[in-house]
Amino acid sequence: MYDPTMERIARRVRRPGAARRAPAHVLRRMLAIVAIGALGATAPIPASACGYHVALGGVSVVHPSSIPVAVAIHAAVSEGRLTALAEAPPALALVRANGAMRNIAMTLRSDTGDLPPVAFVLVEAHLWGRVVPGPGPASWRAHVDGPADGDVIVVTGEPALAALLDGRLQWDAAIASGLVVVAGPAEGRSRVEGVLARQFS
């Protein structure tokens, strides 16, 4: 389908010297758009449920770490360090993504009950889930609007979650390579990272 916005971008890219004149932040946005689009092709989740919003002004993201995480995951898939997601009908892809988030969220269990609520977001489609850990089974909610105030936030993508869950990727390596970013209040973030590091090492 013809897209006049993308045609204008393409004309600018094709002009001789355009890349040399483009400011660095514009080039970073263009790289992010490419990475996000490539990730979206591997995880076809319904646009009505969530999604990226690309405008002339740049990329609208739900968390500041979404773009760097998307770029890191795209690079890992391209280099063979992560496996691309299998194609699936949108409804099944949504179930798969929610299931991956739930499986990792349910490992957050503390005998002392000192873990804060944690919001997970998958960068491919801005799909959020939220878990409230406790001494017993954690309380999980899929497809929430976003984090609550004070939540620890885990930003990642489904290829990274799949690799963590099946043992192909360790937590420390995921953090070091930018495939997972943990944000939020420092004390809670430290406790959550400690539990996940023990679970996925």
TIZARO-857547 format. One record per residue (C-alpha): residue number from 1; residue in three letters; x, y, z. Coordinates in nm, 4 decimals, m for minus. Layout:
TIZARO-857547
> nr, rest, x, y, z
> NUM, ALA, X, Y, Z
...
end
This chain:
TIZARO-857547
> nr, rest, x, y, z
> 1, MET, 0.0000, 0.0000, 0.0000
> 2, TYR, 0.1384, 0.3438, m0.0952
> 3, ASP, 0.2486, 0.5448, 0.2079
> 4, PRO, 0.3285, 0.9113, 0.1274
> 5, THR, 0.5122, 0.9585, 0.4580
> 6, MET, 0.7485, 0.6675, 0.3938
> 7, GLU, 0.7959, 0.7895, 0.0344
> 8, ARG, 0.9084, 1.1293, 0.1634
> 9, ILE, 1.1499, 0.9606, 0.4046
> 10, ALA, 1.2800, 0.7397, 0.1242
> 11, ARG, 1.3378, 1.0412, m0.1030
> 12, ARG, 1.5387, 1.2113, 0.1686
> 13, VAL, 1.7479, 0.9000, 0.2264
> 14, ARG, 1.8147, 0.8602, m0.1482
> 15, ARG, 1.9362, 1.2193, m0.1932
> 16, PRO, 2.3163, 1.2363, m0.2269
> 17, GLY, 2.4711, 1.3477, 0.0978
> 18, ALA, 2.1483, 1.3158, 0.2954
> 19, ALA, 2.3017, 1.0751, 0.5452
> 20, ARG, 2.5979, 1.3080, 0.5994
> 21, ARG, 2.3712, 1.6043, 0.6741
> 22, ALA, 2.1244, 1.4155, 0.8914
> 23, PRO, 2.1633, 1.4887, 1.2637
> 24, ALA, 2.2629, 1.1946, 1.4816
> 25, HIS, 1.9266, 1.1837, 1.6616
> 26, VAL, 1.7457, 1.1504, 1.3256
> 27, LEU, 1.9644, 0.8571, 1.2267
> 28, ARG, 1.8982, 0.6911, 1.5613
> 29, ARG, 1.5225, 0.7291, 1.5089
> 30, MET, 1.5473, 0.5785, 1.1621
> 31, LEU, 1.7439, 0.2810, 1.3001
> 32, ALA, 1.4845, 0.2345, 1.5740
> 33, ILE, 1.1988, 0.2369, 1.3217
> 34, VAL, 1.3744, m0.0305, 1.1156
> 35, ALA, 1.4436, m0.2451, 1.4234
> 36, ILE, 1.0892, m0.2106, 1.5543
> 37, GLY, 0.9436, m0.2994, 1.2166
> 38, ALA, 1.1647, m0.6062, 1.1894
> 39, LEU, 1.0659, m0.7238, 1.5356
> 40, GLY, 0.6999, m0.6679, 1.4580
> 41, ALA, 0.7341, m0.8960, 1.1578
> 42, THR, 0.8407, m1.1803, 1.3882
> 43, ALA, 0.5592, m1.1261, 1.6390
> 44, PRO, 0.2282, m1.0518, 1.4659
> 45, ILE, 0.0197, m0.9244, 1.7549
> 46, PRO, m0.3084, m0.7441, 1.6749
> 47, ALA, m0.2731, m0.3708, 1.6277
> 48, SER, m0.6065, m0.3230, 1.8011
> 49, ALA, m0.4579, m0.4623, 2.1216
> 50, CYS, m0.1413, m0.2526, 2.1308
> 51, GLY, 0.1274, m0.1321, 1.8942
> 52, TYR, 0.3762, 0.1304, 1.7896
> 53, HIS, 0.2731, 0.4719, 1.6736
> 54, VAL, 0.5161, 0.6204, 1.4229
> 55, ALA, 0.4736, 0.9859, 1.3328
> 56, LEU, 0.6787, 1.2433, 1.1458
> 57, GLY, 0.8105, 1.3696, 1.4783
> 58, GLY, 0.9638, 1.0365, 1.5705
> 59, VAL, 0.8702, 0.7158, 1.7487
> 60, SER, 0.6175, 0.7180, 2.0305
> 61, VAL, 0.7294, 0.4724, 2.2974
> 62, VAL, 0.5798, 0.3643, 2.6261
> 63, HIS, 0.9122, 0.3495, 2.8114
> 64, PRO, 1.2428, 0.5255, 2.7462
> 65, SER, 1.4230, 0.1904, 2.7183
> 66, SER, 1.1908, 0.0511, 2.4496
> 67, ILE, 1.3985, 0.1701, 2.1533
> 68, PRO, 1.7427, 0.0516, 2.2747
> 69, VAL, 1.5968, m0.2839, 2.3803
> 70, ALA, 1.4244, m0.3245, 2.0420
> 71, VAL, 1.7513, m0.2463, 1.8626
> 72, ALA, 1.9470, m0.4918, 2.0812
> 73, ILE, 1.6956, m0.7735, 2.0233
> 74, HIS, 1.6853, m0.7109, 1.6494
> 75, ALA, 2.0666, m0.7289, 1.6375
> 76, ALA, 2.0704, m1.0508, 1.8424
> 77, VAL, 1.8154, m1.2152, 1.6119
> 78, SER, 2.0057, m1.1005, 1.3010
> 79, GLU, 2.3328, m1.2401, 1.4393
> 80, GLY, 2.1775, m1.5726, 1.5440
> 81, ARG, 2.2172, m1.5159, 1.9192
> 82, LEU, 1.8383, m1.5223, 1.9574
> 83, THR, 1.5825, m1.7212, 1.7599
> 84, ALA, 1.3242, m1.5362, 1.5553
> 85, LEU, 0.9674, m1.6045, 1.6566
> 86, ALA, 0.7662, m1.8494, 1.4493
> 87, GLU, 0.4837, m1.7006, 1.2456
> 88, ALA, 0.1451, m1.7445, 1.4102
> 89, PRO, m0.2098, m1.6134, 1.3636
> 90, PRO, m0.2597, m1.2910, 1.5604
> 91, ALA, m0.4761, m1.4485, 1.8301
> 92, LEU, m0.2222, m1.7261, 1.8938
> 93, ALA, 0.0662, m1.4797, 1.8881
> 94, LEU, m0.1074, m1.2756, 2.1575
> 95, VAL, m0.1617, m1.5857, 2.3716
> 96, ARG, 0.2045, m1.6843, 2.3231
> 97, ALA, 0.3314, m1.3402, 2.4238
> 98, ASN, 0.1085, m1.3222, 2.7317
> 99, GLY, 0.2140, m1.6752, 2.8270
> 100, ALA, 0.5847, m1.5924, 2.8063
> 101, MET, 0.5398, m1.2882, 3.0297
> 102, ARG, 0.3304, m1.4834, 3.2768
> 103, ASN, 0.5812, m1.7689, 3.2972
> 104, ILE, 0.8682, m1.5388, 3.3864
> 105, ALA, 0.6541, m1.3241, 3.6163
> 106, MET, 0.5415, m1.6246, 3.8184
> 107, THR, 0.9030, m1.7005, 3.9124
> 108, LEU, 0.8939, m1.3852, 4.1276
> 109, ARG, 0.8180, m1.5351, 4.4636
> 110, SER, 0.9645, m1.4277, 4.7976
> 111, ASP, 0.9252, m1.6088, 5.1282
> 112, THR, 0.9535, m1.2750, 5.3076
> 113, GLY, 0.6989, m1.1002, 5.0846
> 114, ASP, 0.9322, m0.8068, 5.0223
> 115, LEU, 0.9154, m0.7962, 4.6418
> 116, PRO, 0.7371, m0.4976, 4.4882
> 117, PRO, 0.4828, m0.5208, 4.2054
> 118, VAL, 0.6509, m0.5652, 3.8674
> 119, ALA, 0.5228, m0.4510, 3.5271
> 120, PHE, 0.6547, m0.6279, 3.2173
> 121, VAL, 0.6438, m0.4789, 2.8680
> 122, LEU, 0.7290, m0.6467, 2.5374
> 123, VAL, 0.8799, m0.3952, 2.2970
> 124, GLU, 0.7450, m0.5628, 1.9814
> 125, ALA, 0.3925, m0.4395, 2.0437
> 126, HIS, 0.3908, m0.2520, 2.3756
> 127, LEU, 0.2124, m0.5412, 2.5428
> 128, TRP, 0.2030, m0.4963, 2.9203
> 129, GLY, 0.1442, m0.7383, 3.2051
> 130, ARG, 0.1711, m0.6878, 3.5809
> 131, VAL, 0.2519, m0.9194, 3.8696
> 132, VAL, 0.2136, m0.8651, 4.2433
> 133, PRO, 0.4468, m1.1144, 4.4158
> 134, GLY, 0.3829, m1.2557, 4.7591
> 135, PRO, 0.4775, m1.5453, 4.9860
> 136, GLY, 0.2246, m1.7623, 4.8016
> 137, PRO, 0.1339, m1.7699, 4.4321
> 138, ALA, 0.1851, m1.4347, 4.2666
> 139, SER, m0.1103, m1.2386, 4.1318
> 140, TRP, m0.0755, m1.1920, 3.7541
> 141, ARG, m0.2757, m0.9641, 3.5238
> 142, ALA, m0.2249, m0.9839, 3.1487
> 143, HIS, m0.2676, m0.6984, 2.9025
> 144, VAL, m0.2838, m0.4098, 3.1471
> 145, ASP, m0.2596, m0.0471, 3.0359
> 146, GLY, 0.0835, 0.0014, 3.1882
> 147, PRO, 0.2710, 0.0176, 3.5185
> 148, ALA, 0.1342, 0.1589, 3.8407
> 149, ASP, 0.3226, 0.4191, 4.0422
> 150, GLY, 0.6164, 0.2611, 4.2211
> 151, ASP, 0.6277, m0.0533, 4.0053
> 152, VAL, 0.9557, m0.2056, 3.8999
> 153, ILE, 0.9480, m0.2233, 3.5189
> 154, VAL, 1.1045, m0.4997, 3.3080
> 155, VAL, 1.1493, m0.3998, 2.9438
> 156, THR, 1.2307, m0.6804, 2.6999
> 157, GLY, 1.1080, m0.8681, 2.3944
> 158, GLU, 0.9556, m1.2079, 2.3343
> 159, PRO, 1.2668, m1.3636, 2.1702
> 160, ALA, 1.4675, m1.2777, 2.4829
> 161, LEU, 1.1971, m1.4116, 2.7163
> 162, ALA, 1.1803, m1.7374, 2.5208
> 163, ALA, 1.5583, m1.7784, 2.5442
> 164, LEU, 1.5569, m1.7118, 2.9189
> 165, LEU, 1.2744, m1.9564, 2.9823
> 166, ASP, 1.4310, m2.2446, 2.7894
> 167, GLY, 1.7820, m2.1900, 2.9273
> 168, ARG, 1.9534, m2.0581, 2.6131
> 169, LEU, 2.0122, m1.7180, 2.7726
> 170, GLN, 2.1250, m1.6333, 3.1245
> 171, TRP, 1.9993, m1.3318, 3.3136
> 172, ASP, 2.3374, m1.1610, 3.3537
> 173, ALA, 2.4064, m1.1931, 2.9803
> 174, ALA, 2.0600, m1.0574, 2.8951
> 175, ILE, 2.1199, m0.7506, 3.1119
> 176, ALA, 2.4760, m0.6956, 2.9868
> 177, SER, 2.3725, m0.7126, 2.6207
> 178, GLY, 2.0732, m0.4799, 2.6623
> 179, LEU, 1.8160, m0.7487, 2.5828
> 180, VAL, 1.6472, m0.6777, 2.9164
> 181, VAL, 1.6331, m0.3493, 3.1067
> 182, VAL, 1.5011, m0.3232, 3.4621
> 183, ALA, 1.3858, 0.0204, 3.5771
> 184, GLY, 1.2062, 0.1691, 3.8732
> 185, PRO, 1.2800, 0.2445, 4.2380
> 186, ALA, 1.6369, 0.1394, 4.3214
> 187, GLU, 1.5647, m0.0763, 4.6247
> 188, GLY, 1.2813, m0.2694, 4.4643
> 189, ARG, 1.4710, m0.3018, 4.1379
> 190, SER, 1.7663, m0.4572, 4.3198
> 191, ARG, 1.5463, m0.7168, 4.4908
> 192, VAL, 1.3672, m0.8091, 4.1682
> 193, GLU, 1.6932, m0.8386, 3.9755
> 194, GLY, 1.8346, m1.0620, 4.2495
> 195, VAL, 1.5431, m1.3057, 4.2294
> 196, LEU, 1.5475, m1.3179, 3.8469
> 197, ALA, 1.9264, m1.3612, 3.8430
> 198, ARG, 1.8953, m1.6645, 4.0698
> 199, GLN, 1.6116, m1.8105, 3.8635
> 200, PHE, 1.7798, m1.7667, 3.5244
> 201, SER, 2.1511, m1.8293, 3.5861
end
